[in-house]
Amino acid sequence: MTNTPPPPETPLRTVGRRVKIWAPLVVLLLIVVVVVQQVRPLPDPTLALGEKASYSFAGGRFQVPWPGEGQAAVRVVGVGDVGVYGEQKPVPTASVAKVMTAYVVLKDRPLKAGEQGPKIAVDTQAAKEAAAKDQSRVDVRKGQTFSEFQMLQMVLIPSGNNIARLVARWDAGSEAAFVAKMNAEAKALGMTNTTYTDPSGFAESTKSTAADQLKLAEAVMRNEVIRKIVAMPNAEVPGLRERLENNNSPLLVKGTGVLGVKTGSSSPAGGALMWAARRTVDGKPRTVVGVTMDQHFKGLDPNAQNSLDLVLDRSYTMIRAVQDALTSATVVKKGDVVGHVDDGLGGRTPVVATESLTAVGWPGMKAEFSVDAGDRSAVPHEGKAGTVVGRLSVGSGADSGAGRATVPVALQKDMAGPSFGARLTRVG
């Protein structure tokens, strides 16, 4: 035991004592930070485009022979929009509205290829309207029954207004309820400038634009039943006094790959046409869809027949021009660096095309590229050189079967997971 007093307090002794107290805590905290940083879930790697984000087809810019009045729109399905012409203001559709009628019926009551579907009885109203002289109609009698497929033939081939209203009542219980379905489908398709007020298009208040109807044209051409019907120049339906004749016949019989779709004509609407055509490029059929509206014959045209002939002629000119303009090109070569995988922590690994990519376009078209994980749930965190990590696409649409061109992309070199330092210093 000693009574020696402690050394006098100095700044150095104070610092030393504090270091002894806090150093273990600081070290422990650092260890915790390091461990947490290393075990934290890694950010999801992303696949991004490289410097080359598009390809321009050779040649001067393709000029569509637009109709010179009204409005029109053309698209190559799965490839992109050829163009839009005229002010896209809502105008009467006339019987082009029946395309939406058929589309709604087949969504509610789908048919497979070759199926006839349920029988539908002709009611009093449809039979009475069969005698109307001021609109297109099909001569049916009360009590007759026809299959759903036959009814749709009557709607789309000779453009029977009375049959369009009949199938609307059959499907929804009333024409008003069916029209509500038509407008709901238009909204779902993004047809923001379209208003349906009747199932036949006879009402002047049923209006749309060429750009809106183009969205419907692409959708209906995916339906095999509609494709089959609209391509018929005529049809025999047992029980009818006359053969059904298609107003599209002048185009369908020209042998130019025209597939339909639907005419419309009235004094307010003039001539209107939703059309589709096919052109084979590199051994693969490509579908072109278009809509021409608000075409008016200059002169007396009491039944709008001259306006109908006008829209058919002008649309045919556009069809042939677009068909002739379609070509193909190699837009990416095998081994080209097309992008990279970003690990989210500063690491980037180049990705390359695993094979050459050929796409369809027209002179002057700029084809935009995109990359995604493809059928994989996500881009991997690491992998060996040659590991497929996604796909490069060119064109529009959701699937390559419709004309969109795709090719797998793979790692150009080994991709390791983020380093210790990158994990340790990451923020956020």
ABEGO torsion letter per residue (X at the ends): XBABBBBBBBAAAAAAAAAAAAAAAAAAAAAAAAAAAAABBBBBBBBBBBABABBBBBEBBBBBBBAGBEBBBBBBBGAEBAEBBEBBBBBBAEAAAAAAAAAAAAAABBBBBGBAEBBBBBBAAAAAAAABAABBBBBBBBGBBBBAAAAAAAAAAAGBAAAAAAAAAAAAGBAAAAAAAAAAAAAAAGBAABBBABAAGABAABBBBAAAAAAAAAAAAABAAAAAAAABABBBBBGBABBBBBAAAAAAAAGAGBAOABBBBBAAAEBBBBBBBBBBBGGBBBBBBBBBBGBBBBEBBAAGAAAAAAAAAAAAAAAAAAAAABBBBBABBBGBBAEBBBAGAGBBBBBBBABBBBBBBBBGBBBBBBBBAEABABBBABEBBGBBAEBBBBEBEABAAAGBBBBBBBBABBBBBBBAAAAAABBX
